[in-house]
Amino acid sequence: MRILSALSVAILVSANAAAADQPAADTDKAAIQALEDTYNEGFTSKDVDKLMSVYAPGKQLFVFDVVPPREYKSWEAYKKDFEELFSAFPGPVKNTISEQTVHVVGSVA
């Protein structure tokens, strides 16, 4: 019986801790969705500065992409690639992300 009581208390404490973390997780999820929205708005409007605002600046950014040159070793290099992409397609463009779900657990999303 003592083990069952200890287990019940542990479950209750875990449930309360998870509930306390929920507002933070909701805030983080909303922030991630806002970044996705900013990226899509920048892409659709061909606003490279807006699009690049969602990435870490400087040499902190390293992107491995499927399109050659494949490696972009800085924010500036990746920005240049988007500028070249948009200049190669003078008409309208659109980026859509579908069926994406964001889960936040602690500091990982």
N, C-alpha and C positions, 0 to 999 in steps of 0.2 A: 504494500500500500504506500509506503514511504517513497519508493521508486516512482510509482504512478503520480504521486503528488509533485515530486521534483520535476518529472517530465512535463506535467501540466503547467507548472510555473515557467519552465524553459520555453515552452511553446507560446505561452501568453506574452512573455518578455520579447520573444522574437517577433511575434505579430505586432506588438506595440512599436518596436523599433522600425519595422518595415512600414507601418502606417506613418510614423514620424518622418521617414525618409521620402514619402510619397510626394509632398509638396515640392521638395527639391528636385525630385525626378521629373515632375511635371514641368517645372521651370526649365530644366535642362532640355527636355524634349521639345518644348516650345522654342528654345534658343536654336536648337539644331534645325528645326523646321524653318525658322526665320532665315538661317543661313542658306538652306536649300532654295527658299523663295527668292532671296537676293541673287543667288547664282542664276536661277532660271530667268529672272527679270533682266539681269545683265546680259545673259546670252541672247535672249529674244530681241533685246533692243540694241545689241552689238556694242554695249557699253563695257569696254574691257576693264576700265577702272572699277566699275561696280562689281563685275564678275570676279575680279582679282581681290576685291576687299574681303572675301571669305577665306583667303589663304594666308598662311604665315608669311610675313615679309622677309626679304633678304635671303641669305644663304641657308636659313632654317628650313626652307621648303625644298624637298626633293620629290619629284613626281616621276613615276615610271608609267608610261602610256603605251597603248597598243600601236599608236600611229608614230612612224619615224619622225624625229630622231630617237624616239622611245624614252630617253632620259632627259629630264630637265633638272639641272642642279641648282637652280635658284628661282626666286620669285620673278626676277627680271626675264629670265630665259622662258619661263612658262607664259608670262604676259606677252612676250614677243611672238610666241607661237599662236596665241589667240588673235593677236593683231593680224598676223599673216593669214590665219584661217578666215577671218571675217572679210579681209580684202579680197580673198579668192572667191568669195560667194557674195556678189553685190546685191542679190535679192534678199528677201526676208528669210530668217532662220528661226527655228524653234527647238527648244530642248524640253523634253517631258520626262519626268521620272514617275513611273507608275508602280503600284504594288510594293511600295516601300513602307516598312514598319520600323519605327525607332523604339528600341527598348533601352532603358537606362537602369543600370544596377551599380550603385555606388558611383565611382568615378569613371565608369566605362559605359559607353553607349554604342 
